[in-house]
C-alpha cells in the first residue's frame, strides 16, 4: 500500500513538474510573440489604406484597437518628424484621441459612412447654389435644417431660401393640409464678440446678429404654422469661437455642403466664386446629427451636444423616424452611386473662444493625415492660407516630391488676417512655405502657387480684393471656395479655410469623399478651370517690402 502511495505521489509530482515546465514554455512563447508583434508593428500597418489611416484618427472605434493604435502611432511619428525638421514654427503637436472626440461634433458612430449617393454636378456661385437650395427646401416632406455663418435678409441668397419656405408652405397646404407641419430650423451666427470689436476697430464691418436678421426675414413671410413649423436659433459664442459651418439637410436623406454664406457677396451682381455640393444616403444622417448638435450648442451652450433630451426640446430628435422615404437621386442633377459604396468621412471642429494651437479635432487630424500620406499630388483652393500645421504639412509633402498646387485669393480679408494671432496674409504664408520646403521661387517641379484671377475682356486680370471695401459692390468676383483633392482620389470640401481661424478657432464642418470618379468630376468643375486662368505668383511680389495690405 505504501509502495502504491509512493507511485501515485511520483506520478502527481511528475504531472506538476510537466505542467510547470509547459507554463514557462508558454510564457516564453507569449513573450516572443509579443516581441515579434512589436517588432513587426510597422509591417502590420504598412498596407493600410488612406481611408483606414484617417479613420484611425477620426473614428478609431470603427477599426480594431490594434490597427487604430498602430496607425495613430505612425501618425504621431510623422508629426514628430515634422517637428524635428521644421524651419517654421515649432510647437509640440501631440495626438490625443479623447481630445479629438471632445473638440469635434458628436458624430463618431456616423463619422464614416459608405451607403452614399453623390451628385456629380457642382453648383457654382451664389445664384446656382441658392436656386438649388430653394428647390430642395420646397421638396421637403417632414424636416428642413439649415445652418450658416452670415445671414443677410436683403440678399438674393436669403430671398431664395425664403422663397423655398414659401413654396413649401403652398405645396403642403395643397398636397396634405391635414398632415403634421414640416419642421424647419435655421441657425445663424451672433457677433458681439472680440473678433467683431477688432474688425470694427480696423474698419471692417461685420454683422452683429445674423440670427436676428434671419428671424426677421422669416417672420416677414407670415408662414402658417399649420403647414410649416419654423424656428430660428442664434449661435452666440465667446470671443473667436464663432460658427463658420454652412450646411442643409432635408428629411434626413439629402444634404448640401457649401462654403457660401446667405449674404450679398453671393448675389449675381457681386458674384463671388463659391461652390455647393449635394450628397445623399447615410451621410445625410451624419450632417443632420451635426446640425442638431449645433442647435443644442446655440440653444443650451457648449459641452451639451449629444443629449437626446435637449434635441427633443428643440423639436429635432436624433432618432426621428421619417415616414417619407424617397429616392434622393430625383433631387440630384447627375446622381452617382457605386456598387461597393462611396465612403465619406465627416469631420468637424468645435469653436474655441480663447486662442489655441491644438489640432486635436477631427478636421485638423484628417487634413494632416492627407498631407502625410499623399503620394503624387495635393491641389488646394482656399481664400486664406496661413496656419502653422498646414505650412509644415505641405512643406514636408513637397520635400517628398509630392506636387502641391495652391490657388489663393491674393488680398482676401488681409487686414483681419494680419491681426495678432490670426496668421498673416497669404503672401506672408507663401514665403513661410517656400522656406519650409527649401524652395527659392513660387513655381518649380513639385509646386505651383497662383492667385485666383478673373477674365476681363480679352485679358486675364488678377482679382485684387479691396480690403477697405465695406460694401459688396467694392469686392466683386472674389474667390471664397474651399477645396482639396489628394492624388486625384480623395476630395475634401466644406467650410474650412487653410488659416488659423478655421484650424484653431471657428466651428467648422467638412466631408471627405473617397472615390476617384467624384474626385475627378469635382476637380474639373472647381479647380482645373480656375487654376488654368489663375496668374502665377512671382518672386518679386513676395519680397517683404512688396507685401502690403492697402
N, C-alpha and C positions, 0 to 999 in steps of 0.2 A: 504494500500500500504506500509505504514511504517512497519507494522507487517510482511509483506511478505519479505521486505528487511532484517529485523532482522533475520528472519528464514534462509534466504539464507546465511547471514554472519556467522550465527552459524554453518550452515552445512559446509561452506567452512573452517571455523576455525577448526571444528572437523576433517575434512579431512587432514588439515595441521598438526594438532597435531598427528593424526594417522600415517601420513607419517613420521613425525619427530621421533615418538617412534619406528616405523619399521626400520628407518635408523640406530638408535642407537643399536637396537637389532641385525641387520645385521652386523654392525661394530663389535659388541661384539662377534658375531658368527665367523666372519672372523678372529678376533684376537685369539679366542680359537682354531680355525682350524690351524692357522699358528703356534701357540704354540705347538699344538699336533704334527704337522709335524716336527717341530724342535726336539721335544722330541723323536719322533719315527724315526728320520732320520737314525740311525744305523740299525734299522729293515728294512728300505726300501732297503738298500744296502747289507744286511746280506746274501742274497741268490744270489748275483751277481756271475757270472761265472768268472773264471780266464781270459778268453778272454775279458769279459767286463771290468775287472779291468785294464788290460793292455791297452785296447782301450781308457780308460778314461785318461790315462797319455800320450799316444802316438798320438791319433787322437780323441780328445774329441768331435769334431763336429759331429762324427758319432754316438753319443749317445744323449739322451735327456739332456738338460742343467742341470736339477735337478739330474739325475743319475751321470753325469760327475762330478758335483760339490761335490756330496756326496762321491763318490769313491776317488776323489782327496783329500778330507779332511781325509778320512781313511788312504790313502797312507801317507799323511803328519804326521798323528798321529803316525803311525808306525815308521817313521823316527825320530820323536821326542822321542819316547820310546827308540830307539836305542841310541840316543844321550845322554839321561839321564843315561843309564845303561852301556855304553861302557867303556871298560878298554883300548881300543886302542885310536887312535887319535880322537879328539872330535870337528870336525868343525860344523858350523851351515849349515845344508842342507835344504834349503827352495825350495819347488816346485814352479815353475813359468811357466805356460802354454805358455806364449808368448816367454819366453826364450827357452823353449823346441823346439818350432817351428823354431825360429831363428837359433838355433845351430844345426839343423838337415837338411838333404837333403829335398828339397821342394817337397814332395810326399804325403802330408797329405790326399788329396782326394782319394788316392790309397793305403794308408798305410795298410788298412785291405782289403783283397780280399778273396773270397770264391769259385769262379769258377776256381779251380785249378786242375792240374794233377801232380802227383809226381812219380818220378822213385824210386821204392823200392831199387834198387841197388845203393850202394855207390861205387864210383870209387876210388880205393885205390892206393896210392902212384903215383909218377910222371908219369911213363910210361903209366899207365892205364888212369890217369886223362887227360893227354895231347893227348893221342890217341883218346879219346872220344871228346876232344875239336877239334881235326883235322877233325873228321868225321862230327861234327856239322857245322863247318865252310864250309866244302866242299858241304854241303847240302843246303846252304843258297840260297834264291831266290832273295832277294832285299836288305838286310842290315845285316852287322856284326858289333857289337860294343863290344870292349874289353877294360878292364882296369886292370892294375897290378901295384904293388909297384915296384918290381925289374924286369928288362928285361936284359937277357944276351944272345946275339945272338949266342955265341959259345955253348950254352947248347942244349941238345937234346930236351928239352921242347920248346925252341924257334923254333927249326927246325921243330917240329911237327906243330906248329902254322903256320909257313911259308909254309910248305908243304900243309897245308889246304888251304891257299890262292892260291897256285899254282894249286891245284886240282880244286878250284873254278873257276879260270880263264879258265882252259881247258874245264871244263864242260859247262861254259857259252858260250864259243866260239862254242862248238859243238851243244848245245841244242837251243840256242837263240841268234845268233850273232847280230841280229838287235834290241834286247831289250836294255833298259837302263842299264848302268853298275850297278853292285852290289856296294852299298856304304859301305865302310869299314873304321871305325875309331878306332884307337888304342891309349890308354893313358897310359903313364908310368911316374914314379916319377923322379924329378930332385933334386940333393942333395948337392949343395954347401951351406950348412946351418950350424948353430951352432952345431946341432947334429952330423954332419959329421966331423966338426973340432974336437969335443970332441972325436969321435971314432978314428980318426987318431992319436990324442994325446996319447990315451991309447993303440994304436997298433992294432985296428980293422979296416980292410979295408971295405969301403962301396962304392957302385957305385956312380960315380959323376953324371952321367946324363943317366938314363935308357931310357929316351925319345930319346936321340940322338942315343943310341945303337940300339933301336928298329927301328928308322928311317933308319939307315944304313943297317940293316938287310932286311928291306922291299925294299929299293931302289935296293939292290943287286939282287932281284928277277926279276927286269925289267918287271913288270906286265903291260899288255896292258890296258890303261885307257878306252878303248872302252868296256872292259868287267868288269874291277874292278877299281872303283874309291876309292883309298886308301889315307888316310892322318893320320899321326902320330902326336899326341899332347903331349906336355911335361907339367906335373903338377909342376910348380915352386911355392915354398912355403916359408914362413918365418920361420926361426928357427925350432921349433919342430913340426910344423903343416903339416907334410907330408901326402900324401895319401897312406893308407895301404890297401885299398879295392882291391879285386880281383873278377871280375865277367865277364860274357859274355852273350849277348842276341842276338838271331838270328831271324830276321824278326819280331821282337816284339812279338814272340809267344812261344819261348822256351829259357830257360836260364840255365846257370851253375853258381853256387856259390861255391867258393873254398877258402881255406887259402893258396894254393900253388902259389908261385911266378914262373915266367917264368925264371928259373935260374938253375945253375949246381947242386944245392942241390937236385933237383928232378930228376936227371939223374939216370939211372939204377945202375951205379957203386957206387953212393953215397947213393941214395935210402932213403931219409928222409920219415918219416911216416907223410903223409898228406892225405887229402880227398877232393873229388869233388862231388857235389850234383846237380842233374838235375831236374828242375821243369818247368812246362808249364802252359799255360792258362793266367788268369788275372795277376798273379804275375809277368809274363814276362814283362807286360806293366809297372809295377812299377819299375822293375830293369832297364828297358830301360830309364824311366824318370830320375832315379838316375844317370845313365851313362851320359845322356845329361847334367844334372846339373853339373857333374864333368868336362865334356868337357868345359862348359862355364867358370867354375872357373879356369880351366887351360888356356883357351884362353883369358879371359877377366879380370880375377881377382875375388876376393871373393865378396860376397854380391850382385851378379848379377844373380845368378841362378834363374830359373823360368821365365825368359824373353823370350818370343816367338821369338822376332826379332833376338836375339843372337843365339838361337838354329837353326834358319833358316840359319844364316850366316855360321855356321859350317857344314851345309848340313844334319842336323839331326832334322827336325821339330818335335815338341812334338806331334802334331796331325797328323802325317803321316798316310795316308790310304794305307795299304798294299794290293796290288792287288792279291797276292797269299795267300790264307788261306788254311791251311792243318791240318790234324790230327797230333798233336805233339806226340801221342803215338808211331808212327812209328820210332821216333828218340830216344825212350827210350828202355832200356833193359827189365824192368819189370814195365810197366806203371800201376799206381794205381789211381782210381777215387772213389769218394764216392757219393751216391745218394743225400746226404744232403750237399754236397760241402765240400771242405777241406779248413778251414780257415787258412790263412797265413798272419802274420803281418811282414811288412818290417820295420827295424829300422836302424838308422844311427847316426853318429855324424860328424860334420864338423871339419876340422883341426883347432887347436889353436896354433899359433906360440909362444905366450908367456905362461909361466907356469900358470895353473889354477887348481882349485879343484872343479869347478862346475860340477854337474851331470845333469844339465838341458839340456838334449838331449834325443832323443827317445831311443837310445841304452841303456844308463845307467838306465833310468827310467823303461824300460821294464825289464831289468835284475833284478833291485831292487824289482820290483813287483813280479817276480818269486820267489825270495828269501823269501819275506814276506808271500806269500800265499802257499808255498809248504806244503803239508800235511804229506807226508811219506818219500820222498826221493829227493835228488839232486845229480846227477852224473855229474862231470865236468872233462874234459881233456883240459889242456892248457899248452903250453910251459913255460909261465911266469905267476907268481901269486904273487901279492903284493899290489893291490890297496886298499886304506883305506875302501872305501864303500863295497868292496867285503868281506874284513875281517869282518867288522861289520855285514853285512847281513848274511853271513854263520855262524858266531858265534851265532847270535840270533836264527837262524834256528836250530842249534844243541841244544841249550838250550830249544827249544820247542820239542825236541826229534825227529826232522827230521833227517833221516840218510843221512849224507853227505859223498860221496866218491870222493876223489881227485886223479887225475892221472897227475903227474907233470914231467917235464923234468929237471933232477937234477941241472945241471950247465948251462942250456941254456942261452947264452948271459949274463952270470953273471957279467962280467966286466962292461958292459953297464948298467945293471940293478942296479949296486951298485953306479952309479954316483949320485951326488947330485940331488934330485928331482925326481929320477926315481924309487923309491920304495924299492929297495934292492932285493937280490937274493932270490930264492924260500925258502930255509931253514929258512931264517930270517922271512919271511912272515908266514911260518907254525908256528913258535914259537909265533908270534903275534896272530894267530888264536886260538892256544891252550889256550893262556892266556885269550883271549876274551870269549871263550866258557867254561872257568873254567875246563880245561882238563889238565891232567898230562902226557899223553902219546899219540902218534900219531895213536893209534888204540883203539877203545872202542865200546860199544853197539850202539852208534849213530854216529860213524865216523870211517873212514878208509882212511889213506893217503898213497900213494905209488909212487915210482919212476918208470917211464917208463923204460922198460928193453927189451933186445933182447935175443934170444936164440942162443947160440954158441955151436955147438956140442950137447952133452947131458946135458949141464949145462945152467942154466939161469944166465945171467951176466948183471949187471947194465950198461946202456949206460951212460958213463961219457963224457959229451960234453967237447971238448978241447977248453977252452976259448982263448988260444993263437993261435989256428989254423987259418991260413989265407987262406988256400986252402980247397975246398970242401972235398978233399980226407982226410983231417985231422978231419973231423966232420961227420963220417959215421953214418947212421941209427938213427939220432936224430928224436925226435917226434916234429912236428910243427903243429899238428892237434889241432883245437879248436872245442869243442863240449860240449853241456849241454843238459841234459834231466831231466825234473821235473815230479815226480810222475808217470813216465812211460807213460805220456800223452802228454806232450809238449816238443818238441825238438827245440833247438836253434843252428844254425850253421852259420858260416861266417868267417870274417877276424879277429875279435877282440880277443885279449888275455885278461886274467883277471889281467892286470897290469896297472900301472899308465899311461904309454904311450898310450895304447889303450883306456883307460877310460877318460883321460883328455887332450890328445894332438892330436893324429892321426885322420885322416879322416877314418871312418870305416863303413862297412855295415854288416848286419846280417838278417836272416829270422827266424821267429818263426812259427813252424807248429803245429797246434792243432789237432792232430789225433793220437790215441793210436796205430793204425796199423803201421803208419810210425815211430812213436817213438820206437816201439818195433823192427821193421826191421832195422832201422839205428843204434840203440844202440847195437844190436847183432853184427853188422859189424864193428862198430867204437870203442866202449867202452869195451864190455864184454871180448873179447879175449885178448885185450891189458891189461886190468885190472887184469885178472887172471894170466897173465905172469909177471906182474909188481912185484917189490920187495917192501915189506912194509918198511916204514921209521922206524927208531929206535930212542929211546930217546937219545942214546949215540951220534948219529951224529947230534943231534940238540942242544947239548951243545955249547955255544958261542965259546969256544976255538976250537971246531971241525969244525966250519963253515968256510970254506976257498974257495977262488976263485983263482985257480992257475994262 
